[in-house]
Amino acid sequence: MKLAQLTRTDHAGVRIDPARAAASAATVHLVPLVADEIRTVARQFPVFLAKDAETGAFYPAALMGLEPHENLFWNGNALEADVLPLNLLRLPFFVGGEGEDSVICIDTESPAIDPSGPCPIVAPDGSESDYFRSVQAILGRLVQGQEPTRRLVDLMLTHKVVREYKLDLAFHDGSTSLLTGLYGIDEVALARAREAITDFADLMILAAMCLSHDHVGALVRRRNARLAAQADWFAPGA
């Protein structure tokens, strides 16, 4: 990855292929979320808390694979999902800096940059393209969502509704996987704290996170299907 501040001077002619942007997520198993997208993302993916390796701070994330560098929704060409986290939809763009000093950056090494890509950054009349305006809206949601997300995590910790999960899983081919470092909403603890959590929207987000743990089973099925396809491919006479 090589980030550069986005400017009209350097990047007015850049075109993006969003389908190729998704390839950047092929080896990503945890995708950070902001609070206002959790309920939507939790319909498809398990949502847990993970710890930042540098600061130790918790952050909500969608689980897309059962081990590091695995994305079970990537089929080699696209992500097979009805919804995607904002942090995938904004690729190959990033926000650099903080507050008034923040700027939009682009990964100049992204496979999404394609001279024949369908999405220009600048429209023929010199204005920002509809595509790029949609990217700006996504980046805005991510920036504006940072503080509400921190507040939500603090709420979870204050009311002690979080517990550590260890996913000790077995697959049809006899292989196993142990995924650690995940923290989820404890249903019993949430029931005890429900009257103390006064904001109904917060309660609904926590409930959605709790229910999303059932999607781990879907990840196991995807891993089994991938293992079966690999076995068929390498089977003698195949």
N, C-alpha and C positions, 0 to 999 in steps of 0.2 A: 504494500500500500504506500502511495506517495500522495500526500495531500497538498493542494495549492489553493490559495484564496481565489475564488471565482471572480473574474473580471470580464467586462465586455471586450477589453483590448485583447485578452488572451483566449477567450473561450466563446466568443459570439457565434462562431461557426460550428461549435461542438453539437453533435447529435447523439442521442441516447437510445439504446435498445433495452427497454425495461425487462424483457424476457432474459436477456443476458445478465442483467443486474442481479437477478435472482440466483445466478450461479455462484455469487459471492457467499451465499448462505449454505452451500452444499456441504460444508464441513463445520457448521455452527450448530451446537446442540442446545444452547441456552441463549435466548434473545431477551434483552432487558425490555421492560414495559413501563409505561407511565399509568397513573391511576385510572384515568378516564377511558382507557382502552381495555382494562382487565376483564370486565364483564363480557365484552364481545369476543376477545381472544380465548377466554375460558370455555367458550362453547365448543372449541376444537382441540385445544392443547391443555395439558396439565400446567397449572400455574403455581410455581413455588417461589419462595424467597431463596436467594443465593447471597453469598458474602463477597464483597469486592476484595480481590486478592491484596490490594495495596492498603486500603483504609479499614477493612473489616466491617464496613457498613453493609447492611442488608439492602437488597433491591429486588423487586418482583421481576420474574422472568418466565417466559414460555419455554417449556421443555419440548424439544423437537427430536431428540435422540437419546439413546440409553447409555451412551458413553461419550467422552470428549471426542470432538471432530466427526460426529455422526449426525446426519440429518435424515431421519427416516421418511421425510416428506419429499425429498429430492429424488426425482426419477431419472436423473441424467440429463433432462432437458428443461424441466420446470418444477416448481413447488406445487405438489398436489394438496391444496388446501383451499377451503372456502373463504377463509379470512387470513390475513397476515399481519403481524405486528408492524407498527409504524417504523420501527428501526430497520425493517427489511424494505418497506415500501419507499423509503427515502433514498436508498442506495442509487447511485454512487456519491451522494451528497452528504455532507457533514456540517456541523456547526463548530466553528473554532472560536476560542476566547469566551468571555463571559460578559453578561450585562450589555452595556452600551458599546463595549469593544468587540462584541461577537460578530463574526462574519461567516458567510457561507463558503464552504470549501468543497472541492471536488477531488476524488481519488483519480489522479491522472493515469494510473495503471489499471483502472477497472476494465474488465472485459465488456462492460456496458457501453463504453465509448466506441461508437461505430459510425464511420462516415456515411453509411447508408441506413443508419438507424431511423426509426419512424418519428422520433420525438426531438425536435430542435429545442434549444434553450431560448433562442431569439427568433421571433416570427419574421416573415418576409418584410413586414412594415416597420421592423426595428423595435417593436414592443416585446415584452416578455411573452413567451408562448403559453398557451393554456396548460400544457404539461408542466412547465417550470413553475407556474403559479400554484399548481397542485402540490408540487414538491415544497414550495415555500410554506404552504399551509401545513403540511406534515411537519416540517422542521419547526414551525411556530408552535404546534401542539406539543412537540417534544420538549422544547425550551420552557413553555408555559407550564408544562406538567411536572417539572422537576420538584418544585416546592410542594404541591399537593401530594406527590408521591412520597416525599420524605415525611410529610405529616401523617399519611396513611400508615407507613411503616412504623412510625413512632406510636401510633394508636395501637397497632397490633402488639407491639412489645409492652406498652403500658398496661394493657388489659390481659397480657400473658396468654394470648390465644395461639401462639406459635410453638411448634415442637419440631424437633429434627426428624427427618425421614431418611431411612436407608433402604434403597430399592434393591433387594436381593432377588434376582430374577433367574429363571431357568427357561431354556428354549427347546424347541422340538428336536434339534440335532444333538442335544446333550450339553451344549455350551451354557455358560452362566455369565451373569454380569452383576456387579455390585456398584451401584452409583451412590456416592455419599456427598455431603456438603449441601443438601437440600433441606429447606425448612418450609413446612406447610401449616395451614390452619387446622388446629385440632377441633374437631366437631364438638366434643364434650366441653372443652374450655370455651368455645364460642357460645354454646347454649347458656353457660353460666354467666357470661359477660354481656348477653344481649340487651339487658335493661340498662347497663352502664354505657353502652354505645348509643348515644342519643341521636346521631345522624343516620337516618334510615338508608341513605345512599351508601354510607360507609358499610353498614351492616350487609347490604346486598352485595357489595364487592367482596367482602370476606366470605359470604356464603357461596358466591360464585367460585372463588378460589378453592374452597373446601370441596365443592361438588366436582370441580375439574380434576381432582385426583383420580377419579374413575377413568379418565382418558389414558392413564398409564397402561391399562389393558389393551387399548388400541395401538399403543406404541409397540407392545409386545407382539401383537398380531402382525404389525408391519415388519418387525424384525424377523419373525418366523417366515413370512412370505418372501422376504429378501434372501434369507438363508436357503429356502427351498429352491428359489430361482437359481441361486449360485450352484447348488448341488446338481440341479438338472443340467446346467451349462457344462459342468466339469465331469458329468457322468460318462463312463466309457460308452462309446457308440453314439453319444448325443450329437 
